[in-house]
Amino acid sequence: MIRAAVFDFDGVIVDSHPVHKRAWRKLLESVGRTVSEEDLQFVMDGRKRDDILRHFLGDLNPDLIIKYGYRKEQFFRDEAGDVQTVVGLLGFLEELERAGVALGIASSGSRSRVSFLLDRLDLAKHFQVVVTGDEVKKGKPDPAVFLAAAQALEEDPCNSLAFEDAVSGVESAKAAGMKCVGIAQPGRASALLDSGADDVVADFRSLSYSKLEELLS
């Protein structure tokens, strides 16, 4: 029986990847680093902000990580007016709520950015628990963020279902002991399945509580 559903944020709850990539490109260009579209795919793999900064800019000191992190968030907020929820999400959340499923978020994003979008899109009321990259020492694919969400929801990971759109996120959820549904277009579905996803769908329109129960049984 599904007792909890834990959602990644970017690309799962909100369709934010295009804005996310533009903000990272602007940040990196502001410090003299030119990146290709291929380079920016690293940003899409569900990593913590600090890990992304170190990947592109090396071993930064803590003050620069804070400074660049703040600058990147400002670039994101400048363009965040275009960000909307993933198709079918709201109806799906309401169905899970009616079924008594506890809902949580396990995101590698910063607390301030996640909270900003939850408030702007009036989504915070749906989630009992929000765990972000600021609350865990190790980012995905480490299971820490999903384990923390399950603990805060007071549910066993084996009775919890994760929703992810990145390879590192699927690996994180599976390492935590959760079943995992990937959210991805057909071209990326195989990568998530190869990483351990139990199923992959393009968005939430094809999902229902009864279908998830079949997946967990």
C-alpha positions, 0 to 999 in steps of 0.5 A, spaced: 500 500 500 502 506 498 503 511 504 507 516 501 509 519 495 515 523 494 517 528 489 523 531 486 522 538 484 525 541 478 522 537 472 517 533 476 513 538 480 515 544 475 517 545 468 523 549 470 529 546 466 529 551 461 529 557 465 534 553 470 539 552 464 539 559 462 540 562 469 546 557 470 549 559 463 548 567 465 552 565 472 557 562 468 558 567 463 558 572 469 565 569 471 568 568 464 566 561 463 563 559 457 559 553 456 555 549 451 548 546 451 552 539 452 556 542 458 549 544 461 546 537 461 550 536 468 545 541 471 539 537 469 542 531 473 539 533 479 545 535 483 546 540 489 548 547 487 554 547 491 556 540 487 554 544 480 559 550 482 565 545 483 564 541 477 564 548 473 569 552 477 573 548 481 574 548 488 571 554 490 571 557 497 565 557 502 564 565 501 564 564 493 559 559 493 555 563 497 556 569 492 555 565 486 549 561 489 545 567 490 547 570 483 544 564 480 538 564 484 537 572 482 538 570 475 533 564 476 528 569 479 528 574 473 525 569 468 521 565 473 515 568 471 514 563 465 515 557 470 509 552 470 507 546 473 508 539 469 502 537 466 497 533 470 500 534 476 495 538 480 489 533 479 494 527 480 496 531 487 489 531 489 487 524 487 493 522 492 490 527 497 483 524 497 486 517 498 490 519 504 497 519 501 502 523 505 506 528 500 513 530 500 518 533 496 526 531 496 529 536 492 537 538 490 535 545 489 536 550 495 530 552 500 529 559 498 528 557 490 524 551 492 520 555 497 519 561 492 516 557 486 512 553 491 509 560 494 508 563 487 504 557 484 500 556 490 503 549 491 506 549 498 499 547 501 499 540 498 506 538 501 507 536 508 514 535 508 519 539 503 527 537 504 532 540 499 539 540 498 540 545 504 538 540 509 543 534 507 550 533 506 550 529 500 546 530 494 543 525 489 545 520 487 546 519 495 539 517 498 540 522 504 534 527 501 529 521 500 531 518 506 530 525 510 523 526 507 521 519 508 523 520 516 519 527 516 513 524 513 514 518 518 513 513 513 517 507 511 521 508 504 518 501 502 511 504 502 513 510 499 513 512 491 518 517 488 518 521 482 524 523 479 526 526 472 534 525 473 538 519 473 542 521 479 535 522 482 532 515 480 539 512 483 538 516 490 530 514 490 532 506 489 538 507 494 533 509 499 529 503 498 523 506 494 519 504 488 520 510 483 517 512 477 520 516 472 518 523 469 521 524 462 519 524 454 520 518 450 527 520 448 530 520 455 526 514 458 531 508 457 536 512 461 531 512 467 529 505 466 536 503 466 538 507 472 532 503 476 526 506 475 520 502 475 516 505 470 517 512 466 511 516 463 511 523 460 507 527 465 502 525 470 496 525 465 496 517 465 497 516 472 492 514 477 492 512 485 490 505 482 495 504 477 500 506 482 498 501 487 499 496 481 506 498 481 507 497 488 504 490 489 
